[in-house]
């Protein structure tokens, strides 16, 4: 099972995505386009790692943060934590209960 995330952007409807492979987020990129002027063209990448996401900032100007702490290199985004970049956030949705 791959992580499902909610992407919240200013003035936009939330996006709900399953992350099945390495995915880049930015204003002008080959992945998920973000309508946030504080986000770099190629801001960050996420890759599934079990139920979590491995996050890497791609040299963005304004940085990327997990629960308010700036990412240096790669970090893990777990369920219950918030990844923020510019005015955009990503949260992993809790997996459905078995049964």
HELIX and SHEET records of a PDB file:
SHEET    1   A 6 UNK A  15  UNK A  18  0                                        
SHEET    2   A 6 UNK A   4  UNK A   8 -1                                        
SHEET    3   A 6 UNK A  88  UNK A  92 -1                                        
SHEET    4   A 6 UNK A  82  UNK A  85 -1                                        
SHEET    5   A 6 UNK A  65  UNK A  66 -1                                        
SHEET    6   A 6 UNK A  69  UNK A  70 -1                                        
SHEET    1   B 5 UNK A  32  UNK A  33  0                                        
SHEET    2   B 5 UNK A  23  UNK A  26  1                                        
SHEET    3   B 5 UNK A  44  UNK A  49 -1                                        
SHEET    4   B 5 UNK A  52  UNK A  57 -1                                        
SHEET    5   B 5 UNK A  74  UNK A  77 -1                                        
END                                                                             
